Amino acid sequence: MIDCFRSCLFLFVLLGTVAFAQTSLPTSSLPTGVRLDAVGDTVELGSMPLNIVPAPSGDKAVVVLSGWREQGIQVVDLKTRQVTQTLLQDGAFYGAAFSPDGDALYVSGGNTDMLFIYSWKDGTATLAKNVELSKTKSADGTGTSYPAGVAVAPNGKFVYVAENVGAFPPATTPTVSFSVTTTMSSYLPGVAP
C-alpha cells in the first residue's frame, strides 16, 4: 500500500512538473507582487518607453525612450509590429507631437533643455534641428527647465513646451514660433492650470 502511495505521488509530482514546465510564466512581477501578462501582440522596445504618438498616416507610431541605458525615439510599424528606426537623442523625455501637416515631429529634450525637431517623410524621422530653450545650466552641466510635454498649435505656427522643473511656483511654458526665424517666448500658466 505504501509503495502504491509513493508511486502515485511520484507520478503526480512528475506530471505536475511537466505541466508546470509547459506553461509560460511571466519573468518578473511588479513591486506589489502582482504579475501582468500581455493580452495582445508585444513589440520589443528600447529602454523605458514613456510616450507613444501615432503618426498622422496611422501606419506608424513614434515611441519616446527615456531610460538610463538609451534615450531617443523609435519608429514602430503598426502593421508588422516591428521597430523600423531607432534614433538616439540625449535627454529625450516624454514629450512628442507631430505638426498638423505631418511633416515635422517635435520631441522634448529633458535635461538638455532642448526641443528636437525631426523632419518626417514616408514614415522616417530625420533630425532637422534643435532649439535651445534655456541657456542656464545647473552645477553638473545639465539643464534647469527640463522640457517635458509638447503640443503643436492647430495652425502649426506655434509649439508649446511644458517645463518639468522650471521656476516653482509656477513653471513657465516656452512657446516656440516657427516662421522665417525661430523665436521663443515664455508665459506663466498659473498654479495647476
Contact map, one row per residue, 1 for C-alpha under 8 A:
1111100000000000000000000000000000000000000000000000000000000000000000000000000000000000000000000000000000000000000000000000000000000000000000000000000000000000000000000000000000000000000000000
1111110000000000000000000000000000000000000000000000000000000000000000000000000000000000000000000000000000000000000000000000000000000000000000000000000000000000000000000000000000000000000000000
1111111000000000000000000000000000000000000000000000000000000000000000000000000000000000000000000000000000000000000000000000000000000000000000000000000000000000000000000000000000000000000000000
1111111100000000000000000000000000000000000000000000000000000000000000000000000000000000000000000000000000000000000000000000000000000000000000000000000000000000000000000000000000000000000000000
1111111110000000000000000000000000000000000000000000000000000000000000000000000000000000000000000000000000000000000000000000000000000000000000000000000000000000000000000000000000000000000000000
0111111111000000000000000000000000000000000000000000000000000000000000000000000000000000000000000000000000000000000000000000000000000000000000000000000000000000000000000000000000000000000000000
0011111111100000000000000000000000000000000000000000000000000000000000000000000000000000000000000000000000000000000000000000000000000000000000000000000000000000000000000000000000000000000000000
0001111111110000000000000000000000000000000000000000000000000000000000000000000000000000000000000000000000000000000000000000000000000000000000000000000000000000000000000000000000000000000000000
0000111111111000000000000000000000000000000000000000000000000000000000000000000000000000000000000000000000000000000000000000000000000000000000000000000000000000000000000000000000000000000000000
0000011111111100000000000000000000000000000000000000000000000000000000000000000000000000000000000000000000000000000000000000000000000000000000000000000000000000000000000000000000000000000000000
0000001111111110000000000000000000000000000000000000000000000000000000000000000000000000000000000000000000000000000000000000000000000000000000000000000000000000000000000000000000000000000000000
0000000111111111000000000000000000000000000000000000000000000000000000000000000000000000000000000000000000000000000000000000000000000000000000000000000000000000000000000000000000000000000000000
0000000011111111100000000000000000000000000000000000000000000000000000000000000000000000000000000000000000000000000000000000000000000000000000000000000000000000000000000000000000000000000000000
0000000001111111110000000000000000000000000000000000000000000000000000000000000000000000000000000000000000000000000000000000000000000000000000000000000000000000000000000000000000000000000000000
0000000000111111111000000000000000000000000000000000000000000000000000000000000000000000000000000000000000000000000000000000000000000000000000000000000000000000000000000000000000000000000000000
0000000000011111111100000000000000000000000000000000000000000000000000000000000000000000000000000000000000000000000000000000000000000000000000000000000000000000000000000000000000000000000000000
0000000000001111111110000000000000000000000000000000000000000000000000000000000000000000000000000000000000000000000000000000000000000000000000000000000000000000000000000000000000000000000000000
0000000000000111111111000000000000000000000000000000000000000000000000000000000000000000000000000000000000000000000000000000000000000000000000000000000000000000000000000000000000000000000000000
0000000000000011111111100000000000000000000000000000000000000000000000000000000000000000000000000000000000000000000000000000000000000000000000000000000000000000000000000000000000000000000000000
0000000000000001111111100000000000000000000000000000000000000000000000000000000000000000000000000000000000000000000000000000000000000000000000000000000000000000000000000000000000000000000000000
0000000000000000111111110000000000000000000000000000000000000000000000000000000000000000000000000000000000000000000000000000000000000000000000000000000000000000000000000000000000000000000000000
0000000000000000011111110000000000000000000000000000000000000000000000000000000000000000000000000000000000000000000000000000000000000000000000000000000000000000000000000000000000000000000000000
0000000000000000001111111000000000000000000000000000000000000000000000000000000000000000000000000000000000000000000000000000000000000000000000000000000000000000000000000000000000000000000000000
0000000000000000000011111100000000000000000000000000000000000000000000000000000000000000000000000000000000000000000000000000000000000000000000000000000000000000000000000000000000000000000000000
0000000000000000000000111110000000000000000000000000000000000000000000000000000000000000000000000000000000000000000000000000000000000000000000000000000000000000000000000000000000000000000000000
0000000000000000000000011111100000111000000000000000000000000000000000000000000000000000000000000000000000000000000000000000000000000000000000000000000000000000000000000000000000000000000000000
0000000000000000000000001111100000000000000000000000000000000000000000000000000000000000000000000000000000000000000000000000000000000000000000000000000000000000000000000000000000000000000000000
0000000000000000000000000111110000100000000000000000000000000000000000000000000000000000000000000000000000000000000000000000000000000000000000000000000000000000000000000000000000000000000000000
0000000000000000000000000111111111110000000000000000000000000000000000000000000000000000000000000000000000000000000000000000000000000000000000000000000000000000000000000000000000000000000000000
0000000000000000000000000001111111110000000000000000000000000000000000000000000000000000000000000000000000000000000000000000000000000000000000000000000000000000000000000000000000000000000000000
0000000000000000000000000000111111000000000000000000000000000000000000000000000000000000000000000000000000000000000000000000000000000000000000000000000000000000000000000000000000000000000000000
0000000000000000000000000000111111000000000000000000000000000000000000000000000000000000000000000000000000000000000000000000000000000000000000000000000000000000000000000000000000000000000000000
0000000000000000000000000000111111100000000000000000000000000000000000000000000000000000000000000000000000000000000000000000000000000000000000000000000000000000000000000000000000000000000000000
0000000000000000000000000000111111110000000000000000000000000000000000000000000000000000000000000000000000000000000000000000000000000000000000000000000000000000000000000000000000000000000000000
0000000000000000000000000101110011111000000000000000000000000000000000000000000000000000000000000000000000000000000000000000000000000000000000000000000000000000000000000000000000000000000000000
0000000000000000000000000100110001111100000000000000000000000000000000000000000000000000000000000000000000000000000000000000000000000000000000000000000000000000000000000000000000000000000000000
0000000000000000000000000100000000111110000000000000000000000000000000000000000000000000000000000000000000000000000000000000000000000000000000000000000000000000000000000000000000000000000000000
0000000000000000000000000000000000011111110000000000000000000000000000000000000000000000000000000000000000000000000000000000000000000000000000000000000000000000000000000000000000000000000000000
0000000000000000000000000000000000001111100000000000000000000000000000000000000000000000000000000000000000000000000000000000000000000000000000000000000000000000000000000000000000000000000000000
0000000000000000000000000000000000000111110000000000000000000000000000000000000000000000000000000000000000000000000000000000000000000000000000000000000000000000000000000000000000000000000000000
0000000000000000000000000000000000000111111000000000000000000000000000000000000010000000000000000000000000000000000000000000000000000000000000000000000000000000000000000000000000000000000000000
0000000000000000000000000000000000000101111100000000000000000000000000000000000010000000000000000000000000000000000000000000000000000000000000000000000000000000000000000000000000000000000000000
0000000000000000000000000000000000000000111110000000000000000000000000000000000011100000000000000000000000000000000000000000000000000000000000000000000000000000000000000000000000000000000000000
0000000000000000000000000000000000000000011111000000000000000000000000000000000001100000000000000000000000000000000000000000000000000000000000000000000000000000000000000000000000000000000000000
0000000000000000000000000000000000000000001111101000000000000000000000000100000000100000000000000000000000000000000000000000000000000000000000000000000000000000000000000000000000000000000000000
0000000000000000000000000000000000000000000111111000000000000000100001000100000000000000000000000000000000000000000000000000000000000000000000000000000000000000000000000000000000000000000000000
0000000000000000000000000000000000000000000011111000000000000000111111100000000000000000000000000000000000000000000000000000000000000000000000000000000000000000000000000000000000000000000000000
0000000000000000000000000000000000000000000001111100000000000000111100000000000000000000000000000000000000000000000000000000000000000000000000000000000000000000000000000000000000000000000000000
0000000000000000000000000000000000000000000011111111000000000011111000000000000000000000000000000000000000000000000000000000000000000000000000000000000000000000000000000000000000000000000000000
0000000000000000000000000000000000000000000000011111000000000011110000000000000000000000000011000000000000000000000000000000000000000000000000000000000000000000000000000000000000000000000000000
0000000000000000000000000000000000000000000000001111100000000011100000000000000000000000000001110000000000000000000000000000000000000000000000000000000000000000000000000000000000000000000000000
0000000000000000000000000000000000000000000000001111110000001111000000000000000000000000000000000000000000000000000000000000000000000000000000000000000000000000000000000000000000000000000000000
0000000000000000000000000000000000000000000000000011111000001110000000000000000000000000000000011000000000000000000000000000000000000000000000000000000000000000000000000000000000000000000000000
0000000000000000000000000000000000000000000000000001111101111100000000000000000000000000000000000000000000000000000000000000000000000000000000000000000000000000000000000000000000000000000000000
0000000000000000000000000000000000000000000000000000111111111100000000000000000000000000000000000100010000000000000000000010000000000000000000000000000000000000000000000000000000000000000000000
0000000000000000000000000000000000000000000000000000011111000000000000000000000000000000000000000100010000000000000000000000000000000000000000000000000000000000000000000000000000000000000000000
0000000000000000000000000000000000000000000000000000001111110000000000000000000000000000000000000000000000000000000000000000000000000000000000000000000000000000000000000000000000000000000000000
0000000000000000000000000000000000000000000000000000011111111000000000000000000000000000000000000000000000000000000000000000000000000000000000000000000000000000000000000000000000000000000000000
0000000000000000000000000000000000000000000000000000011011111000000000000000111000000000000000000000000000000000000000000000000000000000000000000000000000000000000000000000000000000000000000000
0000000000000000000000000000000000000000000000000000011011111100000000000011110000000000000000000000000000000000000000000010000000000000000000000000000000000000000000000000000000000000000000000
0000000000000000000000000000000000000000000000000001111001111110000000000011110000000000000000000000000000000000000000000000000000000000000000000000000000000000000000000000000000000000000000000
0000000000000000000000000000000000000000000000000001111000011111000000001111000000000000000000000000000000000000000000000000000000000000000000000000000000000000000000000000000000000000000000000
0000000000000000000000000000000000000000000000001111100000001111100000001111000000000000000000000000000000000000000000000000000000000000000000000000000000000000000000000000000000000000000000000
0000000000000000000000000000000000000000000000001111000000000111110000111100000000000000000111110000000000000000000000000000000000000000000000000000000000000000000000000000000000000000000000000
0000000000000000000000000000000000000000000001111110000000000011111001111100000000000000000111000000000000000000000000000000000000000000000000000000000000000000000000000000000000000000000000000
0000000000000000000000000000000000000000000000111100000000000001111101110000000000000000001111000000000000000000000000000000000000000000000000000000000000000000000000000000000000000000000000000
0000000000000000000000000000000000000000000000111000000000000000111111100000000000000000000000000000000000000000000000000000000000000000000000000000000000000000000000000000000000000000000000000
0000000000000000000000000000000000000000000000110000000000000000011111100000000000000000000000000000000000000000000000000000000000000000000000000000000000000000000000000000000000000000000000000
0000000000000000000000000000000000000000000000100000000000000000001111100000000000000000000000000000000000000000000000000000000000000000000000000000000000000000000000000000000000000000000000000
0000000000000000000000000000000000000000000001100000000000000000111111110000000000000001000000000000000000000000000000000000000000000000000000000000000000000000000000000000000000000000000000000
0000000000000000000000000000000000000000000000100000000000000001111111111000000000000001111110000000000000000000000000000000000000000000000000000000000000000000000000000000000000000000000000000
0000000000000000000000000000000000000000000000000000000000000001110001111100000000000111111100000000000000000000000000000000000000000000000000000000000000000000000000000000000000000000000000000
0000000000000000000000000000000000000000000000000000000000000111100000111110000000000111100100000000000000000000000000000000000000000000000000000000000000000000000000000000000000000000000000000
0000000000000000000000000000000000000000000011000000000000000111100000011111000000111110000000000000000000000000000000000000000000000000000000000000000000000000000000000000000000000000000000000
0000000000000000000000000000000000000000000000000000000000011110000000001111100000111100000000000000000000000000000000000011100000000000000000000000000000000000000000000000000000000000000000000
0000000000000000000000000000000000000000000000000000000000011110000000000111110011111000000000000000000000000000000000000000000000000000000000000000000000000000000000000000000000000000000000000
0000000000000000000000000000000000000000000000000000000000111000000000000011111111110000000000000000000000000000000000000000000000000000000000000000000000000000000000000000000000000000000000000
0000000000000000000000000000000000000000000000000000000000111000000000000001111111000000000000000000000000000000000000000000000000000000000000000000000000000000000000000000000000000000000000000
0000000000000000000000000000000000000000000000000000000000100000000000000000111110000000000000000000000000000000000000000000000000000000000000000000000000000000000000000000000000000000000000000
0000000000000000000000000000000000000000000000000000000000000000000000000000111111000000000000000000000000000000000000000000000000000000000000000000000000000000000000000000000000000000000000000
0000000000000000000000000000000000000000111000000000000000000000000000000001111111100000000000000000000000000000000000000000000000000000000000000000000000000000000000000000000000000000000000000
0000000000000000000000000000000000000000001100000000000000000000000000000001110111110000000000000000000000000000000000000000000000000000000000000000000000000000000000000000000000000000000000000
0000000000000000000000000000000000000000001110000000000000000000000000000111100011111100000000000000000000000000000000000000000000000000000000000000000000000000000000000000000000000000000000000
0000000000000000000000000000000000000000000000000000000000000000000000000111100001111100000000000000000000000000000000000000000000000000000000000000000000000000000000000000000000000000000000000
0000000000000000000000000000000000000000000000000000000000000000000000000111000000111110000000000000000000000000000000000001000000000000000000000000000000000000000000000000000000000000000000000
0000000000000000000000000000000000000000000000000000000000000000000000011110000000111111000000000000000000000000000000000000000000000000000000000000000000000000000000000000000000000000000000000
0000000000000000000000000000000000000000000000000000000000000000000000011100000000001111100000000000000000000000000000000000000000000000000000000000000000000000000000000000000000000000000000000
0000000000000000000000000000000000000000000000000000000000000000000001111000000000000111110000000000000000000000000000000000000000000000000000000000000000000000000000000000000000000000000000000
0000000000000000000000000000000000000000000000000000000000000000000000111000000000000011111100000000000000001000000000000000000000000000000000000000000000000000000000000000000000000000000000000
0000000000000000000000000000000000000000000000000000000000000000000000110000000000000001111100000000000000001001000000000000000000000000000000000000000000000000000000000000000000000000000000000
0000000000000000000000000000000000000000000000000000000000000000010000110000000000000000111110000000000000011111000000000000000000000000000000000000000000000000000000000000000000000000000000000
0000000000000000000000000000000000000000000000000000000000000001110000111000000000000000111111100000000000111100000000000000000000000000000000000000000000000000000000000000000000000000000000000
0000000000000000000000000000000000000000000000000100000000000001110000100000000000000000001111100000000000111100000000000000000000000000000000000011000000000000000000000000000000000000000000000
0000000000000000000000000000000000000000000000000110000000000001110000000000000000000000000111110000000000110000000000000000000000000000000000000001100000000000000000000000000000000000000000000
0000000000000000000000000000000000000000000000000010000000000001000000000000000000000000000111111000000001110000000000000000000000000000000000000011110000000000000000000000000000000000000000000
0000000000000000000000000000000000000000000000000010100000000001000000000000000000000000000001111100000011110000000000000000000000000000000000000000111000000000000000000000000000000000000000000
0000000000000000000000000000000000000000000000000000100000000000000000000000000000000000000000111110000011100000000000000000000000000000000000000000011100000000000000000000000000000000000000000
0000000000000000000000000000000000000000000000000000001100000000000000000000000000000000000000011111011111000000000000000000000000000000000000000000000100000000000000000000000000000000000000000
0000000000000000000000000000000000000000000000000000000000000000000000000000000000000000000000001111111111000000000000000000000000000000000000000000000100010000000000000000000000000000000000000
0000000000000000000000000000000000000000000000000000000000000000000000000000000000000000000000000111111000000000000000000000000000000000000000000000000111110000000000000000000000000000000000000
0000000000000000000000000000000000000000000000000000000000000000000000000000000000000000000000000011111100000000000000000000000000000000000000000000000000010000000000000000000000000000000000000
0000000000000000000000000000000000000000000000000000001100000000000000000000000000000000000000000111111110000000000000010000000000000000000000000000000000000000000000000000000000000000000000000
0000000000000000000000000000000000000000000000000000000000000000000000000000000000000000000000000111111110000000000000111000000000000000000000000000000000000000000000000000000000000000000000000
0000000000000000000000000000000000000000000000000000000000000000000000000000000000000000000000000110111111000000000011110000000000000000000000000000000000000000000000000000000000000000000000000
0000000000000000000000000000000000000000000000000000000000000000000000000000000000000000000000011110011111100000000011110000100000000000000000000000000000000000000000000000000000000000000000000
0000000000000000000000000000000000000000000000000000000000000000000000000000000000000000000000111110000111110000001111000000000000000000000000000000010000000000000000000000000000000000000000000
0000000000000000000000000000000000000000000000000000000000000000000000000000000000000000000111111000000011111000001111000000000000000000000000000000010000000000000000000000000000000000000000000
0000000000000000000000000000000000000000000000000000000000000000000000000000000000000000001111110000000001111100011100000000000000000000000000000011110000000000100000000000000000000000000000000
0000000000000000000000000000000000000000000000000000000000000000000000000000000000000000111110000000000000111111111100000000000000000000000000000111000000000000000000000000000000000000000000000
0000000000000000000000000000000000000000000000000000000000000000000000000000000000000000001110000000000000011111110000000000000000000000000000101111000000000000000000000000000000000000000000000
0000000000000000000000000000000000000000000000000000000000000000000000000000000000000000001000000000000000001111110000000000000000000000000001111110000000000000000000000000000000000000000000000
0000000000000000000000000000000000000000000000000000000000000000000000000000000000000000011000000000000000001111110000000000000000000000000001100100000000000000000000000000000000000000000000000
0000000000000000000000000000000000000000000000000000000000000000000000000000000000000000000000000000000000001111111000000000000000011110000001111110000000000000000000000000000000000000000000000
0000000000000000000000000000000000000000000000000000000000000000000000000000000000000000000000000000000000011111111100000000000001111100000000000010000000000000000000000000000000000000000000000
0000000000000000000000000000000000000000000000000000000000000000000000000000000000000000000000000000000001111000111110000000000001111000000000000010000000000000000000000000000000000000000000000
0000000000000000000000000000000000000000000000000000000000000000000000000000000000000000000000000000000001111000011111000000001011100000000000000000000000000000000000000000000000000000000000000
0000000000000000000000000000000000000000000000000000000000000000000000000000000000000000000000000000000111100000001111100000001111100000000000000000000000000000000000000000000000000000000000000
0000000000000000000000000000000000000000000000000000000000000000000000000000000000000000000000000000000111100000000111110000111110000000000000000000000000000000000000000000000000000000000000000
0000000000000000000000000000000000000000000000000000000000000000000000000000000000000000000000000000001110000000000011111000111100000000000000000000000000000000000000000000000000000000000000000
0000000000000000000000000000000000000000000000000000000000000000000000000000000000000000000000000000011110000000000001111111110000000000000000000000000000000000000000000000000000000000000000000
0000000000000000000000000000000000000000000000000000000000000000000000000000000000000000000000000000001000000000000000111111100000000000000000000000000000000000000000000000000000000000000000000
0000000000000000000000000000000000000000000000000000000000000000000000000000000000000000000000000000000000000000000000011111000000000000000000000000000000000000000000000000000000000000000000000
0000000000000000000000000000000000000000000000000000001000010000000000000010000000000000000000000000000000000000000000011111100000000000000000000000000000000000000000000000000000000000000000000
0000000000000000000000000000000000000000000000000000000000000000000000000010000000001000000000000000000000000000000000011111110000000000000000000000000000000000000000000000000000000000000000000
0000000000000000000000000000000000000000000000000000000000000000000000000010000000000000000000000000000010000000000001111011111000000000000000000000000000000000000000000000000000000000000000000
0000000000000000000000000000000000000000000000000000000000000000000000000000000000000000000000000000000000000000000001110001111100000000000000000000000000000000000000000000000000000000000000000
0000000000000000000000000000000000000000000000000000000000000000000000000000000000000000000000000000000000000000000111100000111110000000000000000000000000000000000000000000000000000000000000000
0000000000000000000000000000000000000000000000000000000000000000000000000000000000000000000000000000000000000000000011100000011111000000000000000000000000000000000000000000000000000000000000000
0000000000000000000000000000000000000000000000000000000000000000000000000000000000000000000000000000000000000000000111000000001111100000000000000000000000000000000000000000000000000000000000000
0000000000000000000000000000000000000000000000000000000000000000000000000000000000000000000000000000000000000000011110000000000111110000000000000000000000000000000000000000000000000000000000000
0000000000000000000000000000000000000000000000000000000000000000000000000000000000000000000000000000000000000000011110000000000011111000000000000000000000000000000000000000000000000000000000000
0000000000000000000000000000000000000000000000000000000000000000000000000000000000000000000000000000000000000000111000000000000001111110000000000000000000000000000000000000000000000000000000000
0000000000000000000000000000000000000000000000000000000000000000000000000000000000000000000000000000000000000000111000000000000000111110000000000000000000000000000000000000010000000001000000000
0000000000000000000000000000000000000000000000000000000000000000000000000000000000000000000000000000000000000000110000000000000000011111100000111000000000000000000000000000000000000000000000000
0000000000000000000000000000000000000000000000000000000000000000000000000000000000000000000000000000000000000000100000000000000000011111100000100000000000000000000000000000000000000000000000000
0000000000000000000000000000000000000000000000000000000000000000000000000000000000000000000000000000000000000000000000000000000000000111110000110000000000000000000000000000000000000000000000000
0000000000000000000000000000000000000000000000000000000000000000000000000000000000000000000000000000000000000000000000000000000000000111111111110000000000000000000000000000000000000000000000000
0000000000000000000000000000000000000000000000000000000000000000000000000000000000000000000000000000000000000000000000000000000000000001111111110000000000000000000000000000000000000000000000000
0000000000000000000000000000000000000000000000000000000000000000000000000000000000000000000000000000000000000000000000000000000000000000111111000000000000000000000000000000000000000000000000000
0000000000000000000000000000000000000000000000000000000000000000000000000000000000000000000000000000000000000000000000000000000000000000111111000000000000000000000000000000000000000000000000000
0000000000000000000000000000000000000000000000000000000000000000000000000000000000000000000000000000000000000000000000000000000000000000111111100000000000000000000000000000000000000000000000000
0000000000000000000000000000000000000000000000000000000000000000000000000000000000000000000000000000000000000011100000000000000000000000111111110000000000000000000000000000000000000000000000000
0000000000000000000000000000000000000000000000000000000000000000000000000000000000000000000000000000000000000111100000000000000000000111110011111100000000000000000000000000000000000000000000000
0000000000000000000000000000000000000000000000000000000000000000000000000000000000000000000000000000000000000010100000000000000000000101110001111100000000000000000011000000000000000000000000000
0000000000000000000000000000000000000000000000000000000000000000000000000000000000000000000000000000000000000110100000000000000000000100000000111110000000000000001111100000000000000000000000000
0000000000000000000000000000000000000000000000000000000000000000000000000000000000000000000000000000000000001111100000000000000000000000000000111111000000000000001111000000000000000000000000000
0000000000000000000000000000000000000000000000000000000000000000000000000000000000000000000010100000000000011110111000000000000000000000000000001111100000000000111110000000000000000000000000000
0000000000000000000000000000000000000000000000000000000000000000000000000000000000000000000011100000000000011100000000000000000000000000000000000111110000000000111100000000000000000000000000000
0000000000000000000000000000000000000000000000000000000000000000000000000000000000000000000001110000000000010000000000000000000000000000000000000011111000000000111000000000000000000000000000000
0000000000000000000000000000000000000000000000000000000000000000000000000000000000000000000000111000000001110000000000000000000000000000000000000001111100000011110000000000000000000000000000000
0000000000000000000000000000000000000000000000000000000000000000000000000000000000000000000000011000000000000000000000000000000000000000000000000000111110000011100000000000000000000000000000000
0000000000000000000000000000000000000000000000000000000000000000000000000000000000000000000000001111000000000000000000000000000000000000000000000000011111011111000000000000000000000000000000000
0000000000000000000000000000000000000000000000000000000000000000000000000000000000000000000000000001000000000000000000000000000000000000000000000000001111111111000000000000000000000000000000000
0000000000000000000000000000000000000000000000000000000000000000000000000000000000000000000000000001000000000000000000000000000000000000000000000000000111111000000000000000000000000000000000000
0000000000000000000000000000000000000000000000000000000000000000000000000000000000000000000000000001000000000000000000000000000000000000000000000000000011111100000000000000000000000000000000000
0000000000000000000000000000000000000000000000000000000000000000000000000000000000000000000000000011100000000000000000000000000000000000000000000000000111111110000000000000000000000000000000000
0000000000000000000000000000000000000000000000000000000000000000000000000000000000000000000000000000000000000000000000000000000000000000000000000000000111111110000000000000000011100000000000000
0000000000000000000000000000000000000000000000000000000000000000000000000000000000000000000000000000000000000000000000000000000000000000000000000000000110111111000000000000001111000000000000000
0000000000000000000000000000000000000000000000000000000000000000000000000000000000000000000000000000000000000000000000000000000000000000000000000000011110011111100000000000001110000000000000000
0000000000000000000000000000000000000000000000000000000000000000000000000000000000000000000000000000000000000000000000000000000000000000000000000000011110000111110000000000111100000000000000000
0000000000000000000000000000000000000000000000000000000000000000000000000000000000000000000000000000000000010000000000000000000000000000000000000011111000000011111000000000111100000000000000000
0000000000000000000000000000000000000000000000000000000000000000000000000000000000000000000000000000000000000000000000000000000000000000000000000011110000000001111100000001110000000000000000000
0000000000000000000000000000000000000000000000000000000000000000000000000000000000000000000000000000000000000000000000000000000000000000000000001111100000000000111111000011110000000000000000000
0000000000000000000000000000000000000000000000000000000000000000000000000000000000000000000000000000000000000000000000000000000000000000000000001111000000000000011111000010000000000000000000000
0000000000000000000000000000000000000000000000000000000000000000000000000000000000000000000000000000000000000000000000000000000000000000000000011110000000000000001111110010000000000000000000000
0000000000000000000000000000000000000000000000000000000000000000000000000000000000000000000000000000000000000000000000000000000000000000000000011100000000000000001111110111000000000000000000000
0000000000000000000000000000000000000000000000000000000000000000000000000000000000000000000000000000000000000000000000000000000000000000000000001000000000000000000011111111000000000000000000000
0000000000000000000000000000000000000000000000000000000000000000000000000000000000000000000000000000000000000000000000000000000000000000000000000000000000000000000011111110000000000000000000000
0000000000000000000000000000000000000000000000000000000000000000000000000000000000000000000000000000000000000000000000000000000000000000000000000000000000000000000000111110000000000000000000100
0000000000000000000000000000000000000000000000000000000000000000000000000000000000000000000000000000000000000000000000000000000000000000000000000000000000000000000001111111000000000000000111110
0000000000000000000000000000000000000000000000000000000000000000000000000000000000000000000000000000000000000000000000000000000000000000000000000000000000000000001111111111100000000000000111000
0000000000000000000000000000000000000000000000000000000000000000000000000000000000000000000000000000000000000000000000000000000000000000000000000000000000000000011001100111110000000000011110000
0000000000000000000000000000000000000000000000000000000000000000000000000000000000000000000000000000000000000000000000000000000000000000000000000000000000000001111000000011111000000000011110000
0000000000000000000000000000000000000000000000000000000000000000000000000000000000000000000000000000000000000000000000000000000000001000000000000000000000000001111000000001111100000001111000000
0000000000000000000000000000000000000000000000000000000000000000000000000000000000000000000000000000000000000000000000000000000000000000000000000000000000000111100000000000111110000001111000000
0000000000000000000000000000000000000000000000000000000000000000000000000000000000000000000000000000000000000000000000000000000000000000000000000000000000000111100000000000011111000111100000000
0000000000000000000000000000000000000000000000000000000000000000000000000000000000000000000000000000000000000000000000000000000000000000000000000000000000001110000000000000001111100111000000000
0000000000000000000000000000000000000000000000000000000000000000000000000000000000000000000000000000000000000000000000000000000000000000000000000000000000001100000000000000000111111110000000000
0000000000000000000000000000000000000000000000000000000000000000000000000000000000000000000000000000000000000000000000000000000000000000000000000000000000001000000000000000000011111100000000000
0000000000000000000000000000000000000000000000000000000000000000000000000000000000000000000000000000000000000000000000000000000000000000000000000000000000000000000000000000000001111100000000000
0000000000000000000000000000000000000000000000000000000000000000000000000000000000000000000000000000000000000000000000000000000000000000000000000000000000000000000000000000000001111110000000000
0000000000000000000000000000000000000000000000000000000000000000000000000000000000000000000000000000000000000000000000000000000000000000000000000000000000000000000000000000000111111111000000000
0000000000000000000000000000000000000000000000000000000000000000000000000000000000000000000000000000000000000000000000000000000000000000000000000000000000000000000000000000000111001111100000000
0000000000000000000000000000000000000000000000000000000000000000000000000000000000000000000000000000000000000000000000000000000000001000000000000000000000000000000000000000011110000111110000000
0000000000000000000000000000000000000000000000000000000000000000000000000000000000000000000000000000000000000000000000000000000000000000000000000000000000000000000000000000011100000011111000000
0000000000000000000000000000000000000000000000000000000000000000000000000000000000000000000000000000000000000000000000000000000000000000000000000000000000000000000000000001111000000001111100000
0000000000000000000000000000000000000000000000000000000000000000000000000000000000000000000000000000000000000000000000000000000000000000000000000000000000000000000000000001111000000000111110000
0000000000000000000000000000000000000000000000000000000000000000000000000000000000000000000000000000000000000000000000000000000000000000000000000000000000000000000000000111100000000000011111000
0000000000000000000000000000000000000000000000000000000000000000000000000000000000000000000000000000000000000000000000000000000000000000000000000000000000000000000000000111100000000000001111101
0000000000000000000000000000000000000000000000000000000000000000000000000000000000000000000000000000000000000000000000000000000000000000000000000000000000000000000000000110000000000000000111111
0000000000000000000000000000000000000000000000000000000000000000000000000000000000000000000000000000000000000000000000000000000000000000000000000000000000000000000000001100000000000000000011111
0000000000000000000000000000000000000000000000000000000000000000000000000000000000000000000000000000000000000000000000000000000000000000000000000000000000000000000000000100000000000000000001111
0000000000000000000000000000000000000000000000000000000000000000000000000000000000000000000000000000000000000000000000000000000000000000000000000000000000000000000000000000000000000000000011111
